[in-house]
Amino acid sequence: GIPAEPLCRSASHWGSPMSGVKVTVGASSVTTGYNGVFSFDQVSGSVVKFEKEGYATITRAISGDNAIMDVTMTEVQTQTFSASAGSNLSIWSGGKNMKVELPTSYTDNNGNAYTGNVTAKAAYLNPENYDFADAMPGDLTAIRNDENKSEVALVSYGMISVELTGDNGEKLQPGAPATLTFPVDPTKMKVAPQNGETMPLWSFNEETGLWEEEGVATYDASLQAYVGTVNHFSWHNLDYPEARATLKAKVVDKAGNPVVGIPVDFDGQRTAYTNAEGVASCVVPRNTDLVIKVKSEAYGNYVSGEIQEVKQNVNLGNSESGSITLTMPSKAPVISGTVTNEGSDSSLCTLWIEYDNGMQTSR
């Protein structure tokens, strides 16, 4: 089954668990309770979907590498307009403005022309946001549109989710191309962009939990943005593709003991948890400057009153694999005990340590 974990983390610290989220695996669905917890007695499916009204839907593939999932639900911006008039959306996140130019024609799921009002629900993920890895669908594993359908690892420069519905709640798609404008900071690009340079656009396949190459965007120096068109909506992503590599990060305390069960941040776009040996394994892009780190709150805010992190810069070049060690600044604190359920309700619970004027560890 799926491990019971809180579903929500805020943008600054570990956030409040979220109730009322519908979690679906295959034909089975449950809803999170007041503590954000869910569980399945048995599942038959390869992806898990998280849905709640007013928030963008998140889908993740199930594998042994991501048995623990931290999911941040992102609120959508809602706008209603006449189908024949079209509309322009402007979504701000982390100081960046993502723009979507919607057309003046729409179709339903059967391909029939739609007239009436259109409600657009949009969410933009800025890759510089603290919780980017938790808020995005998938894990940046992607399929190229080439003969071999080769798998690559992506470096994201922004994601957008747009859901269109009609007057009766029916799902809609644009009847003509829609234009996406992804804001970028040229100084933070993997390759410095030039006017007219292109980068692939990717759409998210909710059935497989993978990104698929679909179209291109062109850099506009006057806008400091990549601009491209799409013919349908789900999640779309502006990404630089690279060959895949496996990076293992071992986390130990000052005494050399493995630190078990904490999240390791791989370049701000991927997260993996340490196993019983203290090793977190993650698929990352090759030939890319990465910052691998353990955030302070993940280890119990090891410097009281400050938020620090232990980090290491890595570039695997063309290597297929690599390994590093992150040494924490103190011996791993260990608290042991037993939690007993004296009632008849679920045996699931959420635990964390709170100390020093409200500071918290991870949940």
N, C-alpha and C positions, 0 to 999 in steps of 0.2 A: 504494500500500500504506500501511500504518500505520507511521509513523516509529518507530524503535527508541528507547525511552525507559525509564529505570528506572520501576518501577511503584509504589514505596512511598516515602513521606516521613513521618518521625516527627512528633510533635506539637510538638517544640521546635526541631529543626534538620533539615536534609536527612538523611533516614534511610537505612537499609540497603535495597538492592534486594531484592526478594522472589522466591524461586524457587517453582516448582510451582503457579503460577497459570494456570488454563486460560483462554485468551483466544479468544473466538469471534466471527467475523464471518460472517453468512449461514450457509452450510453448512461453512465452514472453521474449524478449531480448531488452536491450537498451545499449547504450555506454556512458560512462562518458564524460562530457565536459571538458573544460580547467580548471574548478575549482573542478574537481573530483566528481561532483554531479551527481546523477541519481535519477529517480523517475518512479513509475508505477502508472497509473490511477487505475488499477485493477489487481490483481494477483490471480492465482489459482495454488498453489503448496506449498510444505512443506519445500523446501530448496532453497537457493539462491547461485548461482555459479558466481565466479569472474575469468575472463580469460583475459590474454594478452600475445602476443607472446614474448618469452624471459623470462617469469615469470611462477612460479609454480601456478597451478590452486588451488583456495581456495573455499571450499563449506561449508556453514553454514546452520544449521536448523533454521527455522523461528518459533519463539514462543514469547509469551508476555514478557518473561524474557530477551530477547535479541533484543528488537525492535530497539535499536541503535547498529550498528555494526562498530567497528573500524577494518579496514583490512589493513595490511601491505603486499604488494606484494613482494615476494622474487625472485630475479634473479636466473636463472638456469645456471648450468655449462653444456656446450654442448661438446660432443665428438662423432666422427664418426669413425666406424671401420668395418672390414669385419665380417659378421655373423659367418663364419667358424673359425675365429681367436679369437673371444671373446675379452674382455677388462676388465681392472680394473679401477674403478673410485676412486678418492680421493678428497673429498670435505671438505674444511676448513671453520669453523665458530667459532668465539669467542675463537680462540686458540685451538680448538679441530678438529681432523681429522677423518671424517666419511669415511669408505671404503666400496665399493661395488664390488664384484667379479662376473662379468657377464660370462655366459656359452658360449659354441661354437655352440649352436643350438637355433632356434627361430621359432615361428609359427605366422600366421596371425589370424585375428578374426574368421576365419572359421576352424581353427585348422590345416591348411595346412603348411607343412614345407616351410620356407622362406630361399632363398639364395640371396645374394646381400649385400649391405652395411646397417648398422644399425646406427641410430643416437640416442644417449642417452642424455636426458635432465634431470639433477638431481639437487635437492636442499636439503640442510641439515639444520635443525633447532636445534640449541643448546639451551637446556632449560634454560641456564644461560643468554641468550641474553635479553636485556632490553625489546624488543618488541615481545617476544616469544608468548604471549597470542594473540596478534593481527595477527601474521603471520601464525598461525596454522589453519588447517581445524577443524570443529567441536568444541566441548566445553569440551572434555575429558569425556563425558558420553559414556559408553561402554557396550557391551553385552558379557557376558561370554559364553563359549562353554560348558555349562552344561545342565542338564535335564530341568531346569526351565528357561534357557536363561536369567539368572538374570542380572539386571542392576547394574553396579558398577561405582565408580568414580576413575579416573586414576591419578597416579603421574608419569609424563613423565620424561624419561631420554634421550630423543632425538627422532627426527622424520626425515624420509627421503622420498622424492618424486622422483620417477624415471618414465619417460615416454619414451617409445621406439617406433621409427617409421622407416619405410623402405624407399627405394629410391623414391617411389611415394607418400610418406606421409602417407602410410597405417600404422595403429597401430599394434604393435607387442607385443608378450609376450615371455618370455624365454621358450625354449623347454626343459630345464633341470633346476634344482634348482640353484638359485643365492645366494651367501653368503653375509650377511650384518655384518659389524663389527661396533658396537656402542661404541664409547669412553665414559668412565664414570670416575668420580672422586670418589674413594671409600669413601672419608671423607664426601661427600655430599649425600650419598645414604641414603634412609630411613632405610634400614637394611644393615649392613656392609656385603658386598659380600665375599663369600668364593670360592676358586677354585672349579669348577664343579657345583656351584649353578646355578639354572635356573631361568629365568624370562619370563613371557609371551610376545609374539609378537602380535601386533594387526594391522589389515588392516582397512582402512577407506572406508565405504560404502557411495558413493556419492548420492545414491538414498534416503537413510534415514538420512544422516548426522551424523551417529553413528560409533564408532569404534567397530570392531568385533574381538574376540580372534581368533588367527590363528598362531599356532606354538609356539615354545619356543626358547630362546637364552641361551647360557651357558657362565658363567663367565670364562675368561682366565686371570689369575693373571699376567702372563708375559706381556700381552698386556694392562692390565687395561681396558678391554673392554668385552662386551657381544657379542658373535658370534652366529648367527643363519642363517637358510636358508629359502627362500620363493620361491613359485612356480609361482607367478604372481606379477605384479607391479601396484601400485597406490601410496597412502601414506602408509608407515609402521611406527610403533611406538613401542618403548621399554618402557613398563610401569609396575608399581607395582599397582595391583588392590586393592581397599578397598571398604567396604560398604559405601553407600551414606548418606550424612547428609545435612541439609539446614542451612546455616549460614546467619544471617541478620546483616549487619553493618549499624548503624545509624550515620550519619555525621552531626555534629552541630558546630556552631561557638561559640566563648567565651560567647556570650549572651544567648546561648541555642537555637538559631534559626536553623531550619533545612537547610542544604546546598543541593540545588536541582540541579540535572542534571549533576553531575560530576562522572567520573569513579573511582571506587574503585578497587584496585589491590588485588586479592585473591591469595596469595602465588606465584605470578609471572607467573601463568599458567592459570588464569581465570580473567575476567574483568566483572563487572556489574555496571550499572549507578544508582545513587540515584533517587528515585521517589519524588513525591510532599511532602512526609513526611521526606525526607532526608534519606530514607532507601534503601540500595542496598542488594538484596537477591541473593544468589549463592549456587549451589550444590557443595559440597566439599567432599573430602575423610575423613572418620573417622580415629581415631587413628593415626593422622598425625600432625606433627608440622607445623603450617602455620604462615605466616607473612602477616597480612592484613594491607594495607597502602593506603594513598592518597598521590600521588606524587605532588611535589611543583607546577609544571606547570599546573596541573589540577585545582588548586585553585587560580591561578593568581600569581604564584611565590611569595608567601606571605612573604618571606625574600628576599628583593631586592638584587640582585647580587649573591645569593647563591641558590643552588639546594638542598632542604631539603625535608623531608617527615614526615608525621605523621603516626605512625605504632603501631601495637599491636600484640603480639604473642598469638596464640590460638591453643589449641588441644582439640577437642570435645570428645575425648575418644570414648566410644560406644554410645554416645547420638545421637539421630536422628535429633536434632536441637540445635541451640544456637544463642545468640545475643551479640553484643558488641556495644560500642559507641566510636567513634573517634571524639575528640574535636580539632577543628582547632585553631591555635594560635592567630587569630584575628577575628573581626567581618566580616562576608561575604560581600565583596564589591558588590554593586548593581548599575548597569547602565541600565537605561530604555530609550526607545525611539521607533521610528517608522521607518521602512525601506520601502520606496516607489519605486515601479517599474514604471518608466515613459516610458518604451519601450514596445515592443510587444513580447519580447522573454520570456523565462522561468521566473517564479517568484521565483525560488530557488536562494539562495545566501549563502555565507559563511562569518561568522563574527568572528573576534577575536580582542583582545586588544593588542596593541603594545606600549611599553613604556621603559624608562630607557635603552637607548643604544641598542635598538633592541630586548629586552626581550618580549616574547609573552605569552599570556594565551593560553589555549586550544581553538580549533576552534569550 
